[in-house]
């Protein structure tokens, strides 16, 4: 096929890819078209983080898989060659006898970065790279920058709150704010993230399991704060149920050796200078640079108001999900879902965008994103 034809189909891939906007990061937005005898026989796009890649969606859209033999696959990013949350796309491309792959750019991820194209060519598949490359890179600018500069996990803040913004009553009771439907939805949500993060006080006060409650894979648990507050580890689920837990502490951990006798527990120590109010705080950006986070691409934050403020003020938060229950707790001493110091003036407010609002039983579920300055 000629350059003009290649551009036509890659433009269609880019249009499909845009359907994944705000849903795929830290994965890129990718669309795929499969063509045979000048006719489109399959198409697909990466719908959201953790779901099948565009190439697999396109292949799966073809009912009679024998028609894939001898076809051409168009995609705006190099097919992956490594195992992540899904199998390598190149394996399926080879398996079904696709004869040619046309893509816009190589994937800058070190786990791919030309290796996908290399494996396809070694398998006898013709490959063409560079069609509408600038346009494709512009679409996934955020992804390219993430790979090159930060490669931090995608961080989503999840909150269950009353209409008046409370996460517990003035007595500290929080069971239950949201409906059973919302809680089940939350358990399933945990399966889509590599890790779940809370503050040490959440562990001490609520003794949560922080698991999927049987709805799928369990996330790695990350607990933030002064680990020396824990006097009797055997009392808490996060120490005793066999699931992996990472503790990030700002105090010299006296019980580190005891905790790490359990192979599923890791203690990371970050000692920082005291702040003006004489409280030690963890530098989250520094903590996220630890090698243990290199394989964690997504974190769901379910902490209390102080932890959530710590994540927000660090500039690391990407998305939020708020479960709002039609209840009012009141009480000036009742905890709110964001606490900390806060901002001094309205013009300094943390800016957000609402993406989607839906009903779940009697609750409202609000999805949105943090606006980068």
N, C-alpha and C positions, 0 to 999 in steps of 0.2 A: 504494500500500500504506500501511497505517496505521502509527503509531508502534510499536505492540506487535509488528507483523510485522517492521519494520525492526530493532528491538532483538533479536528472535529470531535473525535472520540475522547481525547484527553479533556477537552472542555466539558464534555458530558460527565466525565469522572469528577471533575472539580465541582460541578453543580450538585452532584450526588453527595460529595464529601461535605458540603456545607450543611447538609441535613443533620450532621453530627455536632454542630456548633454548640459550645458550652457543655457538651456531654462526654467528650472523649478524653480530655486532658487528664493526666499527662501524656496520653497517647495522641498521635496526630489525627487530623480529619482526613479520611481517605475514601475515595469512591472507586468503583471498578466496573468496567464494561467488558463483556466477552463477545467477540464477533466471529462469525463463520460465514463464508460465502457472501460477504458484504451485508450480512444481517445480524442484528443484535440478538443473541440467544440467551444472554444472562446479564444481570446487573445486581449491584449491591453496594452498601456503604457501611462503614464502621459506626454502629448506632450509639454505643456508649462504652465507657471504660469497663473492661472486663468481659465484654461480649465479643463474638467472633469478628475477625478482621474483614475488611471489605472483600478481599479475594475469596474468602470462604463463603461469605454471604452470596456473592455472585455465582460461585460454583454450585452452592446449594439451591439457587433459584432455577437451575437447569434440571428439569425432571428426568429427562433421558440422558444420563451421564455419558453414554457412548457418543453423543453429538459433540462433546467437548474435544474429542480427538481431532487434532489438526486445526484447532481454533486459535485465535489471537486474543490475548488478555491485555487490556489497557488499564493502567492504574497510575495515580498521581504520586506514588511513593514506592520505592523499592520493596518488594515482598520480603517479609521477615524470614530468617533462617534459624532462629533460636526459639527455645521453649520459654514462654512467659506465662501469662494467664491462659493462653491458648496455644495449640500446636503450631509449628512453623508452616507458614503459607506455601513455601516453595515445595514442600512435600506433596501437597495436594495438586499443585500445578503440574508437577512431574507425573504423579500417579494417573491423572486423567488424560495425559497425552497432549496437553496444550503445546503447540509448536512454536509460538512466539509471544514474547512479553514486551510491551512498550510502556515505559514509565517516564515520569517527569524528572525525578531526582533520586539520587542515592539517599538512603536513610542515614543521617549522621550518628545515630546510636552506635557506639563502638561494638555492640553485639551483632550489628548488621553491617553497615558502612561498606558496601560493595560485596560482601560475602554472599548475599542473596543472589545477586546477578552472577557471581562467579559459579555458584553451585548450579544455577539454571543452565549456564553455558556448558559446564562440564557434563551436564545431562543431555546435551544436544539441542537445547532450546535456544532459538535466536533471541537476542535481546537488543533493544534500542533504548538509550537513556538520553534525556535532555529535552524532551518535547514540552514546550511551555514551562520550562524550569522556573523562570522568574515568577510567573503567576502562581505556580504551585508552592514556591517558597514563601510568597507573600501570604497565601492562605494559612500556612502553618508556621508563621513567623514566631508565635509564642512557643511552639514545640521546638523549633530549631534553636531558639535562644535558651530554652530550658536545658536542652542537651549540652549546649556549648558552655553556658555560664553557671547555672545553678544546680540543675538536676535535683531539686528538692522534691519531697513528696507533695502530691496534691492533698491539701488539707481542707476538710469539710467540718464545719461546726454544726453539731446537732443539738437541738434544744427542745425540751418539753416544758411548756409554760402555761400559766393561766392567762386569762385575758388581761389582767393587770400586771403581767410580767413576772410573776412569782414562780420560783421553782421549789418552794417549800412553805409551810406555814411558819408562824413565828416560833412554834415549838420545835421546828426542824423536821416535821413530818412531810414526806413527799409522796407517799404511796396511797392512791395513785393519782397523778395529775391527768395523764392522757388516757384515752379509752383502750380497751383490750385490742381493738383493731389496729390502733396506732402502735401499741407495744409489739404486736406481731410483725407489723411492717418494719419497725426498728430492728428487730432481731434479724429479719431477712436482709435489711440494709447493711448490717455488720458483715455479712458474707461477701459483700462487694469490695471491701477494703482490706488492705494488707494488715493494718494495725488500728487499734482503738486507744485513745489517750484520755486519761483522767488525772486529777490531782490526788495527792495522798489523802486529803481529807474525805474525798468521796469513798475511798477504800475504808477508812476508819469509821465513818458514820453509817455507810450503807451496806458495806461488805458485798459489793456486786460481783457476779461471776464474769461479766463483760464478755460473754460468749454469744453464739447464735441461738442458743437454747434448742439445738437440734434441727435448725432450719438450713444448715449448710456448714461450710468450713468456718472454723473459729479464727478471728483475727489475732495477731500478736498483741498483747496488752502492754501499753506503756504507761507507767505511773510516775508522775512528776512531783517532786517535793522532798521534804526532810524525812528520810527513811528512818531516822532515829526515833520518830514518833511511834513507830511500830514496836511494841514491847513483847508481843507474843504472836509471832508469825502464824502459828498453827491455828489461830482463830479465824483467819481470813481465807476466802476461797481462792484468791489469786496466787496463794502460795501452795495450795494443796490439791488442785484438781488436774495437774499434769499438763496444762496448757502453758505455752511460752509467755513469759513476762519479762519486760525490761524495766528496771527502775533507774530513773535519772534523778540524782540527788545532789543538793548543794551543800550538804554537811558531810563531814568525814564519817562514812558509814561504819558504825561499830559492829553491826551484825552482818557485814558483807560476806565474810567467810561462811557464816552459818547459812545465809540465804543461798549462796552459790554451791552449797552441797547438793542442792537440787539442780540437776543439769538443765532444767527448763527455765532457770532464773538467771538473769544477768544484771549486774549493778554497774552503772556508769556514773562516775563522779565528776562533777563540775563545780569547782570552787570559784566564786566570783566575789568582787568587792561589795561591801555593804552599801545599800542605797541610803538616801537621806533620811528615810524613816527607820533606818537601822534593821531592815529586813533583808535577808539574803534572797536574791532571785536568780533563777536560772536563765541564762542567755540561750533562748531557744534556737537561734540561728547557729550558735556555736555547737549546741547539742546535736542539731541535725547534720552537722558535718562529720560526726563520728562514723567510722567505717561500718558500724552495725546497721546504719540506716541505708547503706548503698543498695540493698535489695528491696527496700520498702518504698513503693511508689505512691501509696495513698494512705492517709490517716483520717479516721473519724474521731473528732473531739467530742467527748460527752461529759466533760468536767463541770464543776460548779462555776459560779460567777468569777472568782479570782483567776482560775485556770483559763477560762474563756477570754477574759480581758488580757491575760499574759500572751495568749496566742494572737489576739487581734492586734495589740500594740506592737508586736514583733514584726507585723507586716507579712506574716506567713499564711494567713487565712485566705483561701480561694473562694469557697462556697459556704452556704449555710442552708440548713433545713430546720424549720421551726414547726413543731407540733403545738398548735394553740388550742387549748381546751376552753369551752364556754363556762368557765368558773372564775370566781373572784375570791382570793384569799385575804387581801388587805394586810394591814400590819406594817408599821414602819420598820420593824425589826425582822420581817420576813425576807428571806434571801431572793434576790433578783438574778436573772440569767446572765447579766454582765455587771460586774462590780469593779474592783480596782479603783484607781484614782479617777479615771474618766477624763473628759476634755473640759477645758475652761470656758469655751464659748461655742455657740452653735455653728459658727463657721469652721470650727475644727472637728466637727462631727465625722465619724467614720461613715463613708458613703457606701451605699449598697444599691443593688438593682434587684427588683423582683422578676423572676423568670417564669414561675408557674405557681398557681394557687389552686388547690383542690380540696374537696371534702373527703374525709375518711371517718365514717361514722358521724359522730357529733363534732369531731375535731376539724380544724383547718390545718392543712399542710402547706407551708410556704417555702418554696425553693428560690434561691437567689445567689448572687455573686457579690463579692467585695470589689469595689471600684479601686483600681490602682491609680495612685496620683501621678 
